[in-house]
């Protein structure tokens, strides 16, 4: 269930990430922490609380929790939190989307902000049209 005033809380997280953006740092300011912060402001709960400081650390965590990649971790978190998969054409502001890319983890996670999804990458925040994404989950 989305918390009261989730829309303004989400706007604050997005604004702070875009305008007060610190340098990209794994485990502190990356695609995963951005999405986790957005989910927390929408639902009031932290869905992933493992600490890592590098891609290597993150891959060790994946191995320990028996997730082969970022997508399998996202599917696991979605199942544990009852985030239902939704058709890409029906996504809403605050939903989480998965985009396949050729970067370190074969994909990345972002947050829907309308007709596009915001992703936090090494080279900065980027918007990708929702219809270019592979999977979406309703965050409630």
Sine and cosine of phi, psi and omega as CSV:
sin_phi,cos_phi,sin_psi,cos_psi,sin_omega,cos_omega
0.00,0.00,0.70,-0.71,0.01,-1.00
-0.97,0.23,0.65,-0.76,-0.04,-1.00
-0.97,0.23,0.27,-0.96,0.04,-1.00
-0.89,0.46,0.64,-0.77,0.01,-1.00
0.88,0.47,0.46,0.89,-0.02,-1.00
-0.86,0.50,-0.56,0.83,-0.05,-1.00
-0.90,0.44,-0.69,0.72,0.02,-1.00
-0.95,0.33,-0.56,0.83,0.05,-1.00
-0.90,0.43,-0.67,0.74,0.04,-1.00
-0.90,0.44,-0.68,0.73,0.03,-1.00
-0.86,0.52,-0.63,0.78,0.02,-1.00
-0.91,0.42,-0.72,0.70,0.02,-1.00
-0.87,0.49,-0.71,0.70,0.00,-1.00
-0.90,0.44,-0.73,0.68,0.01,-1.00
-0.85,0.52,-0.75,0.67,-0.01,-1.00
-0.88,0.47,-0.63,0.78,-0.01,-1.00
-0.93,0.37,-0.64,0.77,-0.03,-1.00
-0.97,0.23,-0.74,0.67,-0.16,-0.99
-1.00,-0.03,-0.46,0.89,-0.01,-1.00
-0.92,-0.39,0.49,0.87,-0.16,-0.99
-0.90,0.44,0.85,-0.53,0.15,-0.99
-0.98,0.19,0.19,-0.98,0.08,-1.00
-0.84,0.55,0.58,-0.82,0.05,-1.00
-0.87,0.50,0.88,-0.48,0.01,-1.00
-0.70,-0.71,0.85,-0.52,0.02,-1.00
-0.83,0.55,0.73,-0.68,0.04,-1.00
0.99,0.12,-0.16,0.99,0.01,-1.00
-0.83,-0.56,-0.71,0.70,-0.02,-1.00
-0.56,-0.83,0.98,0.19,-0.01,-1.00
-0.66,-0.75,-0.11,-0.99,-0.05,-1.00
-0.88,0.48,-0.65,0.76,-0.04,-1.00
-0.93,0.37,-0.73,0.69,-0.03,-1.00
-0.91,0.40,-0.57,0.82,0.06,-1.00
-0.87,0.50,-0.75,0.66,-0.01,-1.00
-0.91,0.41,-0.67,0.74,0.02,-1.00
-0.87,0.49,-0.68,0.73,0.03,-1.00
-0.89,0.45,-0.64,0.77,0.02,-1.00
-0.91,0.42,-0.71,0.70,0.02,-1.00
-0.88,0.48,-0.67,0.74,-0.01,-1.00
-0.89,0.45,-0.65,0.76,0.00,-1.00
-0.95,0.32,-0.44,0.90,0.01,-1.00
-0.99,0.15,-0.66,0.76,-0.12,-0.99
-0.96,-0.30,-0.33,0.94,-0.06,-1.00
1.00,0.10,0.10,1.00,0.01,-1.00
-0.77,-0.63,0.54,-0.84,0.02,-1.00
-1.00,0.04,0.86,-0.50,-0.09,-1.00
-0.99,-0.11,-0.17,0.99,0.02,-1.00
-0.47,-0.88,0.82,-0.58,-0.12,-0.99
-0.73,-0.69,0.59,0.81,0.04,-1.00
-1.00,-0.09,0.66,-0.75,0.01,-1.00
-0.99,-0.11,0.66,-0.75,0.05,-1.00
-0.49,-0.87,0.45,-0.89,-0.03,-1.00
-0.84,-0.55,-0.05,1.00,-0.02,-1.00
-0.45,-0.89,0.20,-0.98,0.08,-1.00
-0.89,0.46,-0.63,0.78,0.03,-1.00
-0.88,0.48,-0.71,0.70,0.05,-1.00
-0.86,0.52,-0.69,0.73,-0.02,-1.00
-0.90,0.43,-0.65,0.76,0.02,-1.00
-0.91,0.41,-0.54,0.84,0.09,-1.00
-0.91,0.42,-0.68,0.74,0.05,-1.00
-0.88,0.48,-0.71,0.71,0.03,-1.00
-0.83,0.56,-0.70,0.71,-0.02,-1.00
-0.90,0.44,-0.69,0.72,-0.02,-1.00
-0.89,0.46,-0.58,0.82,-0.03,-1.00
-0.99,-0.13,0.22,0.98,0.09,-1.00
0.87,0.50,0.70,0.72,0.12,-0.99
-0.89,-0.45,0.79,-0.62,-0.09,-1.00
-0.98,0.18,-0.38,0.93,0.00,-1.00
-0.32,-0.95,-0.07,-1.00,-0.03,-1.00
-0.89,0.46,-0.64,0.77,0.01,-1.00
-0.89,0.46,-0.70,0.71,0.00,-1.00
-0.91,0.42,-0.56,0.83,0.09,-1.00
-0.91,0.42,-0.70,0.71,0.02,-1.00
-0.88,0.48,-0.66,0.75,0.04,-1.00
-0.89,0.46,-0.64,0.77,0.02,-1.00
-0.91,0.41,-0.72,0.69,0.02,-1.00
-0.90,0.44,-0.65,0.76,0.03,-1.00
-0.87,0.49,-0.71,0.71,0.00,-1.00
-0.90,0.44,-0.72,0.69,-0.02,-1.00
-0.88,0.47,-0.48,0.87,-0.07,-1.00
-0.95,-0.30,0.14,0.99,0.03,-1.00
0.85,0.52,0.59,0.81,0.12,-0.99
-1.00,0.09,0.92,-0.39,-0.08,-1.00
-0.98,0.18,0.65,-0.76,0.11,-0.99
-0.94,0.35,0.69,-0.72,0.01,-1.00
-0.80,-0.60,0.42,-0.91,0.06,-1.00
-0.90,0.44,0.66,-0.76,-0.03,-1.00
-0.81,0.59,-0.59,0.81,-0.04,-1.00
-0.94,0.34,-0.16,0.99,-0.05,-1.00
-0.91,-0.42,0.25,0.97,-0.03,-1.00
-0.93,0.36,0.45,-0.89,-0.01,-1.00
-0.81,-0.59,0.30,-0.95,0.07,-1.00
-0.78,0.62,0.76,-0.65,0.02,-1.00
0.99,-0.12,-0.23,0.97,0.05,-1.00
-0.95,0.31,0.42,-0.91,-0.01,-1.00
-0.98,-0.21,0.71,-0.71,0.01,-1.00
-0.83,-0.56,0.50,-0.87,0.02,-1.00
-0.93,-0.37,0.77,-0.64,-0.01,-1.00
-0.87,-0.49,0.77,-0.64,0.03,-1.00
-0.99,0.14,0.78,-0.63,0.10,-1.00
-0.62,-0.78,0.00,-1.00,-0.05,-1.00
-0.98,-0.20,0.28,0.96,-0.01,-1.00
-0.97,0.25,-0.23,-0.97,-0.15,-0.99
-0.80,0.60,-0.58,0.81,-0.12,-0.99
-0.91,-0.41,0.26,0.97,0.00,-1.00
0.92,0.39,0.11,0.99,0.02,-1.00
0.06,-1.00,0.10,-0.99,-0.01,-1.00
-0.53,-0.85,0.28,-0.96,0.00,-1.00
-0.91,-0.41,0.57,-0.82,0.04,-1.00
-0.57,-0.82,0.02,-1.00,-0.05,-1.00
-0.85,-0.52,0.75,-0.66,0.01,-1.00
-0.92,0.39,0.74,-0.68,0.07,-1.00
-0.84,-0.54,0.24,0.97,-0.02,-1.00
0.56,-0.83,-0.86,-0.51,0.02,-1.00
-0.99,0.10,-0.08,1.00,0.03,-1.00
-0.78,-0.63,0.26,-0.96,0.04,-1.00
-0.89,-0.46,0.67,-0.75,-0.01,-1.00
-1.00,-0.09,0.76,-0.65,0.00,-1.00
-0.84,-0.54,0.63,-0.78,0.03,-1.00
-0.97,-0.25,0.98,-0.21,-0.03,-1.00
-0.93,-0.36,0.17,-0.99,0.00,-1.00
-0.79,0.61,-0.61,0.79,-0.04,-1.00
-1.00,-0.05,0.27,0.96,0.09,-1.00
0.91,-0.41,0.00,-1.00,0.00,-1.00
-0.96,0.27,0.68,-0.73,0.02,-1.00
-0.68,-0.73,0.54,-0.84,0.08,-1.00
-0.97,-0.25,0.69,-0.72,0.07,-1.00
-0.78,-0.62,0.72,-0.69,0.04,-1.00
-0.82,0.57,0.66,-0.75,-0.03,-1.00
-0.80,0.59,-0.62,0.78,-0.07,-1.00
-0.93,0.36,-0.11,0.99,0.07,-1.00
-1.00,0.00,-0.13,0.99,-0.04,-1.00
-1.00,0.03,0.33,-0.94,-0.10,-0.99
-1.00,-0.09,-0.70,0.71,-0.09,-1.00
-0.69,-0.73,0.52,-0.85,0.04,-1.00
-0.67,-0.74,0.55,-0.84,0.05,-1.00
-0.80,-0.60,0.68,-0.73,0.09,-1.00
-0.98,0.20,0.82,-0.57,0.00,-1.00
-0.99,-0.12,0.95,-0.32,-0.01,-1.00
-0.65,-0.76,0.00,0.00,0.00,0.00
